[in-house]
Amino acid sequence: MELVLNTFGTSLNRDNQGFVITTAEGRQRIPAEGITSIQVSRGAQITSDAVMLAVEREIEVLFMDRSGNVIGRIWSPRYGSVSTIRKGQLNFSFSHEAIDWIKGVICQKIENQQAMLLVMDTAGDTALANRVNSAINRLEDYRTKLGLIDGEVISDIAATLRGWEGVASKIYFDTMNLFLPEQYRFEKRSQHPATDIVNALLNYGYGMLYGKVEGALIKAGIDPYIGVLHRDDYNRPVLVYDVIELYRVWVDYVVYSLVMQNAISDDYYSVQADGSYWLEPLGRRVLIQSLNDYMDETVETDGNTRSRRHQIFLYAQNLAQQFKKLV
């Protein structure tokens, strides 16, 4: 379970082996057992006693900005076998194995996009079905290209990979746009800032997902600042930008489901003077709850039933073992 403090004036304190949330409506005690993370947004407070309990219980404390991105993190010093794994991680990032790995990541991302398009309802609309089939085939062309490209080190093909990934994403979002109610369709993906409510929701959801992926990597003993495809951004957790591509479709599914169900109201967001869209507390609360519920659902993968959230953690552990082989 995640504790999310995103209402102005909310505070979190410690009560023996539990936490106490204080709001304008009153106080609520929550046992520490079962809590995996605490998210603190602007205007909320957490005491040092609560932080210490979180550290004792290996509960990560995340400080979030208004876009849903993690701007600070407190975690237990007991996570991972860092030095050994980091040595292997450095060796991996400059090996040919890194090329095969990142190609696999991008191929999986495109396959996820194809799967998302396949589950969309085109019944009774032949023209729409044709558009979707055409997009899926074009995405398959890029998966084929990815299988054929190669180089000695990642820098030999990085620019090409980024280009193909970008084009594939444009095909995907252009096609997904056709399923949105007319008033919510957008011309292109806009990140910082968002220029429409759908992109504001996507950006906030991706920000949440960044935090979950980064936490899983840290707990597995992996350095999130040593990337593969994304490796040139100064002081950024660039490996998170690589790994998150495997899971972005989860955010897409939740956001598009909310929008297509016309579950968005004017109270969910505000529009600034510069035309940028920002989620308001109600919009953040609905998205956070919806995404967390989706992440906590158990699904069968490789013959095992586990939550989507746990899939990220297991992937990070397996990646750490892959790195350790190169020490």
Buried (B, 14 or more C-beta within 10 A) or exposed (E): EBBBBBBEEBBBBBBEEBBBBBBEEEEEEBEBEEBBBBBBBEEBEBBEEBBEBBBEBEBBBBBBEBBBBBEEBBBBEEBBEBEBBBBBBBBBBBBEBBBEBBBEBBBBBBBBBBEBBEEBEBEEEEEBBEBBBEBBEBBBEBBEBBEEEEEEEBEEBBEEBEEBBEEBBEBBBBBBBBBBEEEBBBEEBBEEBBBBBBBBBBBBBBBBBBBBBBBBBBBBBBBBBBBBBBBEEEEBBBBBBBBBBBBBBBBBBBBBEBBBEEEBEEEBBEBEEEEBBBBEBEBBBBBBEBBBEBBBEEEEEEEEEBBBBBBBBBBBBEBBEBBBEBB
